[in-house]
Amino acid sequence: MPLEGELGAIIERRRSAQVLEDGNGTNRLAEFVFHRDGQPIGDFRKAWATARKKANVDHKLFHDLRRTASRNMIVAGVPKLLP
């Protein structure tokens, strides 16, 4: 799926941040797209709760985004199955 605009820019920045330098001067690729020094960022539920508070949508579930995206794609005429 092509990512454009702000989301595409974020993913590109994260892709470049995947290259980490080891202590001996060699480079390695981080396993995670979103990480801190190659380690996973932690508990998703805590990050989701913080994001909901900042966006002032405390009642939203993460799964709601999937439902909304699906509805929006149907309304936009995106085919349900791609060839």
ChimeraX attribute file (.defattr): number of C-alpha atoms within 10 A of each C-alpha:
attribute: neighborCount
match mode: 1-to-1
recipient: residues
	/A:1	3
	/A:2	4
	/A:3	11
	/A:4	10
	/A:5	7
	/A:6	9
	/A:7	10
	/A:8	12
	/A:9	12
	/A:10	12
	/A:11	15
	/A:12	13
	/A:13	12
	/A:14	15
	/A:15	15
	/A:16	11
	/A:17	18
	/A:18	20
	/A:19	15
	/A:20	15
	/A:21	13
	/A:22	9
	/A:23	7
	/A:24	6
	/A:25	8
	/A:26	8
	/A:27	12
	/A:28	12
	/A:29	14
	/A:30	19
	/A:31	12
	/A:32	16
	/A:33	18
	/A:34	16
	/A:35	15
	/A:36	13
	/A:37	14
	/A:38	17
	/A:39	11
	/A:40	13
	/A:41	13
	/A:42	10
	/A:43	8
	/A:44	9
	/A:45	10
	/A:46	10
	/A:47	11
	/A:48	15
	/A:49	17
	/A:50	13
	/A:51	13
	/A:52	16
	/A:53	11
	/A:54	10
	/A:55	9
	/A:56	10
	/A:57	11
	/A:58	13
	/A:59	10
	/A:60	12
	/A:61	12
	/A:62	12
	/A:63	8
	/A:64	11
	/A:65	11
	/A:66	11
	/A:67	11
	/A:68	11
	/A:69	11
	/A:70	14
	/A:71	12
	/A:72	12
	/A:73	13
	/A:74	12
	/A:75	9
	/A:76	9
	/A:77	9
	/A:78	11
	/A:79	9
	/A:80	9
	/A:81	5
	/A:82	5
	/A:83	4
